[in-house]
Each structure stands twice: as structure tokens, then as C-alpha cells.
Amino acid sequence: MSGLAWLAWQHAVYNRVQTAILVVCLAIPMFVPVTSSSLVAHYEATLRDRAAAVPLLAGRDGSRFDLTLAALWFREAELDELSMAEVERMRETEGITPLPMRLGFTARGVPVVGVTPEFFDLHGIRPVRGTLPLQLGEVVVGADVAKDLALDVGGVMFSDQVDHYDISKPPSLAMDVVGVLPRRDGPEDDVVFVGLETTWIFEGIVHGHAATEEVDDAMVLGRNEQAVTLSGAVVEYQRVTPDNIESFHIHADPSALPVSAIVLLPATPKAATLTKSHWNAGTTGVQIVVPTEVVEALMQSVFRIKSLVDALAFLLGACTVVMTTVVIVLSLRLRAREIETLHRIGCGRRAVGWLCGLEILAIVVLAALVAAIGFGLAVLWLPDLVRML
Amino acid sequence: MIELHEVAFHYAPGAFGLRVDEFAVARGEAVACIGPSGSGKSTLIQLISGILVPDQGRVLLDGRPMSSLSDAERRARRSAEIGFVFQEFELLEYLTALDNILLPFRIGRDLCVDREARERAIELAEHAGIGSHLGRRPRRLSHGERQRVAVCRALVTQPSLVIADEPTGNLDPDTGRAILDLLFAQVRERGSTLLTVTHDHGVLDRFDRVVDVRDLARVGVR
């Protein structure tokens, strides 16, 4: 038997290209369904865990998927704005804690998420170094962002200008990196967090500049007892410092300040039901979604796609088995003389069968090994793969 | 050494068949079998070596019956006691010359590749003049070198009988002569019996006996 195994191995090694092709052809139909199942299971668990942490989510009427993906996974989406007035109205509802979020900005190409401090408590986010962004102009960076952009506490990160072709828009804001988050294998790794108010600086709604008394008279367009009107040419501060932080202010109605989405934390199921029924009545322009329900709907699509992938993998597997069988049968025909020689010099028909069987077995085992290694690597990179989806 | 008594064989009812009343080859004798195609030379060799089993009659090898053994026992005797040399060399392309020589040890039920077998294979190869080619695969050997490897493979188990089926049929005359020199030298040295099928009448005078299969056997369809 060992001699036959040795012969089978020698044949496989000598025909290594053909063997490798067969191994890969067999490994793929083994790898695909197992890996896709594992990937979907992991994806599903990750989505559900994340969704379960946010009981309710409010946003402007529109796609509930966009709203959920943007608010929970910080995916880029064109969300119509809510206002702080709606945040305050929700706050007035008994048993509801609203956590407003501002999305849609970037810094060095990385998504910036504007949140209130309670958001970090909700998701259990604690910096591995430094502190959370408690003040205007402070930023805390996700683990992968810190690594990719070589940022650490004490560093500076510039926001991306909202509009390069509109000079009335504010320039980039230099933000102080005050904290770095630990790697969580979640969406926090790829974003940076700032205070909600800092996002309003990006838009120019909040700004800081020298006191009107210190501004050149030529820049003063008008002055009365209530207000001083300055020229647009007055340079706004591009960095918040302890010296100028007091000068940052808004001119607009605070209740009109924009937010992108609002995470709602109901104290009781009753509060959740009342809030949903009120805001989803159809006249408010606001939708309140239950993220777990949205994720459930999303998973149904994923399962449909997975079923298709599984069916294709099965078809691929069946074709591969047929093709492999044909290749093996043709190979045995080509080796008829070799088999006859082995028989003549003392190898039994059954032993020749064993020899061929061992070769096929070696190919199948190698294919399973390749598939297992592929699956192992896929599992190893599963968090990254899930985040890529 | 080889005895056939009243042997009859047919491939299938109504198909080609062979009948041999008596045939014997003494130990150490070198016998050449001649005859045209279809005269039954190959069938005779396969009956003697136990690849085919006669329908009736007895085939004895060293006095022991070959025809009444089980398939496994016949294979065991074949791998241990009979060496084969084929016209087309029949080397395995994926093995080196050395591994081809050692092939009987790989597939033989009671044989294994040990140090002694390896040393014997190398010694044979050196005698055959292919000692420096042992790491090469058949594709990188000339026809003559391939047949030398085949001869070494036939002799490596030190068989009491060497059966050569047209060993020079695919070789030029000089190379054929050299192969026969090697074959004769080795079987004479070991006292083995040599049974050769050949169409080359120029080499017949080297054999102790020449048998025309037409005189020996009756062939036909039953």
C-alpha cells in the first residue's frame, strides 16, 4: 500500500500543473458555499448586534435603509436634514432621550461623525489613548484611521473643505486629535468623531473671528446698538484654541441648526410606541425606524442573494465533478499501457485500482485542504470582509 | 524450470486459442521463440508467467504449479521470480531511471525498497552503463538507455526466469546487440533462465535453443 501511495504521489507531483488545476477546480466549489455561509452568518450577527444597540432611529422621510446604514454604519448617504427643533420636541416627549448626529463630512477623506457625548456611552466607546472630543474643534480617531494616517493624540487633522468653489464657505478646520479609539472591528474603526457643534463649524454656521473692536474699521459694514455687521472678508479662525474658543458663535436660530439623524432611547416600550406613532403619522416629514426591523428586511435580501450564490456553487460543483470525472477517465485511458505494465510485472488489478483511487483521493484531499486554508483565511479576515460589504 | 503439459487456452468461446502438448525449458537455458504474428508467442509467454490461466493442462515453474494458484499468489510469484523486458520498454514517465528499476519492489506484495535493493539497482545500472543517468526520467534517455533501464528493472529482483518480448525490436542493430550482451551477461552470471520472443533472426545463434511456436503450439478458433 505504501508503495502504491508513493507511486500515486510521484504521478501527482510529476503532473503537478494538471494536478494543481484539478485541485483548484475541486477546491472552489468546496470553498464558496462554506465561506459564503460563514460570511453571511457573521454579517448577520454583526448587523443584528449593531442594530440591537439602537432601539429607535429618527430621520427625514426617505429610504429607511439609507437612514439606518448612515446612522449605524456611517455609510455615505444623502440624508435630508432634520433640525435641532425636532430634537428638542422629541426631548420633550416623556421617556425619550434623543441623541442627534451629524453626518456627511469628511476629514482627509475619512467620514466625520458629529455626535453628543451620550453616543459614546450608548455604544460603549472608550478611547485607548487620550479623551473623547468634549470641546469644539476636538477630534477622536478610529483605530484604522489612526494607523493609516499616522495620527495620534496631540496631532492635527484637517477637515475637508465643504465646497472648494464657493468662497463663502469656510476653509478647512484644523482639529486637535485628543483621542484614539481601540480597534473594535466595527464601523468606528474607519471614521473620526467630533462634537456635534464642530460639524456646524464645517458648514460655517458656527464660526469664530476677532472681536469687532479689534477688527479694522474698513471691515465693519454697519453698526447699531444690537449688532455689528462685518465684511465677509474678515478671516475666520481655522483652528479652535483656548484663546479663541470663546469667540465661536452662531448668528442663526439655534433651533434651526441641522442634524442628519437622531438616535432615540426610549425608557419604556410605551414611550417607544407613542413616539413612533406620533412621528410616523405622515404629516411630520419625519420617519422613525426600528433598526432591527430594517436589518431584518436587509438580511432577507442578503439571504436571497446567498441562495442564488449557493445554487450557482452547487451547479459549479456538479459541473466540476462531471468534468473531473471525464478528465480522470480520459487520463486512465491514456495510462492503459502503464496500468497493463504494472499488472504484468506483478501488480494486481485491484492494486492498480487502488493506485488510481489514491491519486483521486490525494487530489480530493488536497482540494479540501486548499478549501480549508481559504476558509481559514476568510475567517481570519472576516471582520474586514464584512466591513467591505 | 518451465514445464507445460497439455495446456489449452482460449480468450473467449469462439475466440483465438492456443494448445501446447508439451514444452519444457531447463534452468539456466536461453531459449528464443520465433514465429510470425498471430502464432501465439505472446499468449505462450502470458501463460508461462501466470498472467493468463489455461483452460486445461498444467504450467509448472521450478516444479511448482503456476496455473492452480490464486491470482494474488501468481502475482507474488511473478513479481518475485520473473523479470520482464518489453519491446516498448514500458517505463513509467513520472519516475526516474532508478525508481523505474526499483518499481518491482514498490508494487511487489512481499518486497520493499531497502538499502540492499537500492544498492543492487545501482550496481546493475552501472553494469548496464547507465549509472550516471539514474536521476533522469525516461523522456531524457535514448531508446537504448531506456531498454537498459528496463533490463535492470527485470533483473533487480534476481528472478529465476527472465522473459523478454522483442527486447531489440525498437532498437538499431548495434544497440540491440548491446542490449542482448547485457541481458545474456546478467542471466548467465545469475544462472537465470531466459525466454525471449524475437523476430530478429540475426541473433538466434546466441541462444541455446530456438523454438518455432508454430511447431510447438496449435493455434486457431475453437
Interface residues (C-beta under 8 A of the other chain):
Chain A: G3 L4 W6 L7 Q10 H11 V13 Y14 N15 R337 E338 T341 L342 H343 R344 I345 G346 C347 G348 A351
Chain B: S49 I51 D71 A72 R75 A76 R78 S79 A80 F84 F86 E88 E90 L92 E93 Y94 L95 D99 L103 P104 F105 R106 I107 G108 R109 C112 V113 R137 R153
